[in-house]
Amino acid sequence: MPAVLTHAQAGPCLAQLSAAMATAPQQVVVQAQALQDFDSSALAVLLELRRVGLRLGKPLRIEAAPARLMHLAALYGVRALLENGDPTSATSLEAARD
């Protein structure tokens, strides 16, 4: 994930992550430790990426999510959706940082 993910970056970020997910052979892990400046658009990107993964049969796992992101997810009632995943096999997915 990039360091900044607000409404302005959401579309391009989602496109890049979705394209990478399409070529991943198995479960996808999004490394979120770089995420520092974000709004609810970051949740929208992750939830849509989760939907893409479900359609492709590739579960999504988010690693090192900032506490603020998970708190925001809890406020929106979607934290459980972002915490689920099958940790037995994974492919790491890194997005370019803009």
Secondary structure, DSSP 8 states (H G I E B T S, - for coil): --SEESHHHHHHHHHHHHHHHHH-SS-EEEE-TT--EE-HHHHHHHHHHHHHHHHHT--EEEES--HHHHHHHHHHT-HHHHH---TTS-EEE-----
